[in-house]
Amino acid sequence: MALNMVFLGKLEDVAGCGAREVELAGTLDEAIDSLGPELAKALREPRVKLAVNGILLQDRDAPVLRDGDVIAFLPPVSGG
């Protein structure tokens, strides 16, 4: 049983790849922790948005994770 983590923008650089499969964890925090301290810190930045199966979440504590879920981490967007 696994989760598919997708890293966009500068988060892909921190992760060293665009996506990674991780073992299904009990909570989102446990899944993030399994990615290592540097990436976990970057993913927990307050301005990083989170989508589960294409739905943007407002509350990171809310998702109930299931086998095969795709979790996308979206960095802050800047520009003019």
C-alpha positions in Angstrom: 0.0 0.0 0.0 1.5 3.3 -1.1 1.0 7.0 -1.6 2.3 8.9 -4.6 4.0 12.2 -3.7 4.4 14.8 -6.4 6.7 17.8 -6.0 6.3 20.8 -8.2 8.5 23.9 -8.9 11.4 24.4 -6.5 10.2 21.5 -4.4 11.2 19.2 -7.2 14.8 20.5 -6.9 14.8 19.9 -3.1 13.4 16.4 -3.6 15.8 15.6 -6.4 12.9 14.2 -8.4 9.4 15.1 -9.5 7.6 12.3 -7.7 8.2 9.6 -5.2 6.2 6.6 -3.9 6.1 6.1 -0.2 4.5 3.6 2.1 1.0 4.4 3.2 1.3 6.1 6.6 -1.3 6.7 9.3 -1.1 10.5 8.9 0.2 13.0 6.4 2.9 14.1 8.9 4.2 10.5 9.1 4.3 10.3 5.3 6.1 13.6 5.0 8.6 12.6 7.8 9.5 9.5 5.7 10.9 11.7 3.0 13.8 12.9 5.1 14.4 16.1 7.2 15.4 18.6 4.5 12.5 17.8 2.2 10.1 17.5 5.1 11.0 20.9 6.3 10.5 22.4 2.8 7.1 20.7 2.5 5.9 22.1 5.8 6.6 25.7 4.9 3.3 27.6 5.6 3.1 28.9 2.0 3.3 25.4 0.4 -0.2 24.3 -0.7 -1.3 20.7 -0.8 -3.7 18.8 -3.1 -4.9 15.3 -2.7 -6.1 13.5 -5.8 -6.4 16.9 -7.6 -8.4 18.7 -4.8 -6.7 21.6 -3.1 -6.9 21.3 0.6 -7.5 24.2 3.0 -6.7 22.1 6.1 -3.6 19.9 6.2 -5.0 18.0 9.2 -8.1 16.9 7.3 -7.1 14.3 4.7 -7.7 10.6 5.3 -5.1 8.9 3.2 -5.8 5.8 1.2 -3.8 3.4 -0.9 -2.9 5.0 -4.3 -3.7 8.6 -3.3 -1.7 11.3 -5.2 -0.5 14.0 -2.9 0.9 17.1 -4.7 2.9 19.8 -3.0 2.6 23.2 -4.7 5.2 25.9 -3.9 4.3 29.6 -3.6 4.0 31.3 -6.9 5.7 34.6 -7.6 6.1 36.8 -10.6 4.7 39.8 -12.1 
